[in-house]
């Protein structure tokens, strides 16, 4: 990347310079006597602009850089980082990591990934199209945010207030490497438009929000579309009621259903498993979801928010079937957690990649209206509150709001209720997934219908 290209992208350092820094600190670690070492250098920058009630509220520019190094003395490990890239500061940082390793207890599982797991062939890595810098200035960003907020107020006079609208343009790049031959890095971007309108007055006020987030600004929804939909969501919550305590079917809107998928990832991640802090211990090869459910993972989707040719340790990523007909096919493991479990890394240092959860029972016409008809009488959840999930036992209890459904039609909005169950049973009680798939971060899923949950209401 030449200097003009760096200037256009907004970066101060080139990938070539980052590689030089990585080589410099790895050489210094070896000179000090390290048996192994790994380093990463990164830079990020961006612009965030927010408005409220038609007026500019905040303009923020961010720029940061960091170099981190891990030094190994056998199976003793030390870590240190710096934002100062001067030669002396880099030497001091490597020395700090080295000294920490000297006085750290040995850990039999500590160490770099095995060479056969590393992504050593740079030429074979897929091009994932993750970097799309957005040349938007503060004035242009403010205009987009103002258009978004104005669209919410234009929907209905009952939109009486706003928590504001915002536009964010962020980008970063990094290079990492280790003493076992791995070198790699890439640039990425993520941009967003969001708004949070308030409907009603006094004690009858309701708030909702919506956003669009993409790697390429050209793929963002229009400010007007984001604003209108946020307003419609807020208006739909007016005159919300409580409902009686009952045991009923529950339909999770696609935006909140991603949390169920996240719960499965958490329970099958290496850290939870080796600490024995999961309700899905020793679940590999066993049914963990209803028999019609599949979960696929693909780290190589172009522009995907969870796409990467390698994980945070430089381990090659692969597409795979995580769940096949309800049966768990693989955990989410880093090198360290895999060694703790006597298994092999799955390339998940840093988290899961692009996950998609589907049902073999889903028909092409199973949109949200169809899923509501299948729900029949019960609760349609559009928002969850609180952190009431115990991953050791699977117990699940969350504050919720949404809509009461009668005869397959939305009857009225609902608030101040709690839904409860156990994730192990909830996963088995999934009876359908809609075609209304939505991507929330790295997870794509449609609305999810669970046959029965406890509802604590009035």
LINDAFEN-V684413 format. One line per field, one symbol per residue. psi: psi as a letter, one per 40 degrees, with the letter a starting at -180 (. if undefined). burial: + if it has 16 or more other ideal C-beta (glycine too) atoms within 10 Angstrom, else -. A space follows every 10 residues. Layout:
psi = ???
burial = ???
This chain:
psi = hiddddddee ieiidddddd dddddddddd deeidiiiih hihiiihhhi ihfeihdihh hihiiihiih hhgbfhhiii iieheidddd dddddddddd ddeiiihdei iiiideeigd gddehihefe hgihghiddd dddddddddd dddedieehe iieiiihhhi iiiihiiiee ehhiiiiiih iihiigihia ibefiiiiii ihhidhdeei iidddddddd dddddeeifi iiiihihiih hhiddedddd ddddddeeid ddddeffief ifeheiheii eehihihhef hheiefiiei aeeehhiiii hdhhfehhei aghidddddd efaiieffhe aiahhhhihe ehidegaddd dddddchahh heiiiiffhh eddehhhiii ibihhhfeih diiiifihii ahddddddeh eihiefihhh behhiaihhh dhihhhb.
burial = -----+--++ +-+++-+++- ++-+++-++- -+-+++++++ ++++++++++ ++-------- ----+-++++ +++-++++-+ -+--+----+ --++++++-+ +--------+ +++---++++ ----+--+-+ ++++-+---- ++++++++++ +++-+--++- ++++++++++ ++++++++++ -+++++++++ ++++++++++ -----+++++ +++++++--+ +-+--+++++ +++++++--+ --+----+++ ++++++++++ ++++++++++ -+++---+++ --++---+++ -+++++++++ +-++++++++ +++++++--+ -++--+++-+ ++++++++++ +-+-+++++- -++++++++- -+---+-+-+ ++-++--+++ ++++----+- +--+-+++-+ +++++----- --+++-++++ ++++-+++++ ++++++++++ -+++++++++ +-+-+++-
